[in-house]
Amino acid sequence: MINTLVAIDEAAEAVQDGCTLALGGMTLYRRPVGFVRALLQREQLPRDLTLLSFTGGIESDLLVGAGCVAAVRSAYFGLESFGLAPMFTQFTQSQRIRVIEETEASIVMGMRAQISGVGFMPSRAWLGTDLPALRPDVRKVIDPYGGDELIAFPAIACDVAVLHGLAADRQGNVLINNNMGIDLELVYLADIVIATVERIVDKLERSTDGVIIPYPGCAMIVELPGGAAPTSCFPLYPLDGAAFLQYTDACHAGNFHAYLSEFLDS
C-alpha cells in the first residue's frame, strides 16, 4: 500500500471541530457507519460539524443525536421505509441544529462550482420557487450572453469526505458499487478523502458491477469488514431491517443514549 493504509482510529482523527464532513453512499446503501462509530469512540468528540450528503441516513442521525452536528446540508434526511430520521427530526424541531436548505440541483451546482474553482455555478433550478427566500446566500444573476435570469448557487467546500467501498488494492485503488450517489464528485471536492473498505486485495478486478476510484483519489484507506452495516453493501450483505427497527424504537422511547452506548461497544 502506497502510504494510504491506516488504522480506523487514525482516520477518525482527521475530522476536526467545525469542519464540513461529507458521508458517502446513498440512502440505506454503503454508508460509512463503521467510521461514524470510530468517530464517536474518540476521547474528544468532534463538535460543530457541518454534515454534507446527497441523502442523510442512520450514520448522520447518530452524529446528530450525539451532539456533534451544528448544521446539515442534504437533499433528504431519513430512513426510507423505516420512517423519519428520529434524532434529526428532534434536533430540527427544537432548533438545536441549522438546516441549510438544499435540493439535488443546488448540491450538485455548489459542488461543481467548488471543483471548478469558481465562486458559484449558474442554473435555471429554483427559478419560480420560494426556495431562494430560504437561502439569502443564493442570488439571482443575469446571463451576460443571453440575458436570461439565472440562479447563482455558491460553491460548497468540504474538508473531509468518507466513503465505504467493497475493496481496495495495495496500489491504493478503491472499488465501489454502481449505487454511487455523489461519491465520485466527493473525491474531487474534499480536501481529505477517506475510504473504509471490506477488504484489501492484491489487485482489483474490473467489473461492470462496480466503479474503481483510482489512486491517489483516497488519501487514507481503512480495512473495515462490515463497515457499512446495518446498511447494505451490495452484493456482500443486505441491509439489516431488524437493526433499523431497534434504532428507531430506542429513539422514539427516549433511549437514544442507551442505544448509542451499546452501539459503541459492539
Stockholm file with secondary structure:
# STOCKHOLM 1.0

chainA/1-266         MINTLVAIDEAAEAVQDGCTLALGGMTLYRRPVGFVRALLQREQLPRDLTLLSFTGGIESDLLVGAGCVAAVRSAYFGLESFGLAPMFTQFTQSQRIRVIEETEASIVMGMRAQISGVGFMPSRAWLGTDLPALRPDVRKVIDPYGGDELIAFPAIACDVAVLHGLAADRQGNVLINNNMGIDLELVYLADIVIATVERIVDKLERSTDGVIIPYPGCAMIVELPGGAAPTSCFPLYPLDGAAFLQYTDACHAGNFHAYLSEFLDS
#=GR chainA/1-266 SS CCSCBCCHHHHHTTCCTTCEEEECSBTTBSCCHHHHHHHHTSSSCCCSEEEEESSBCHHHHHHHHTTCEEEEEESCBBCGGGCBCHHHHHHHHTTCSEECCCCHHHHHHHHHHHHHTSSEEEESTTTTSSHHHHCTTCEEEECTTTCCEEEEEECCCCSEEEEEESEEETTSCEEEESCCTTHHHHHHHCSEEEEEESCEESSCCCCTTEEEECTTSCSEEEECTTTTTTSBBTTTBCCCHHHHHHHHHHHHTTCHHHHHHHHHHC
#=GC SS_cons         CCSCBCCHHHHHTTCCTTCEEEECSBTTBSCCHHHHHHHHTSSSCCCSEEEEESSBCHHHHHHHHTTCEEEEEESCBBCGGGCBCHHHHHHHHTTCSEECCCCHHHHHHHHHHHHHTSSEEEESTTTTSSHHHHCTTCEEEECTTTCCEEEEEECCCCSEEEEEESEEETTSCEEEESCCTTHHHHHHHCSEEEEEESCEESSCCCCTTEEEECTTSCSEEEECTTTTTTSBBTTTBCCCHHHHHHHHHHHHTTCHHHHHHHHHHC
//
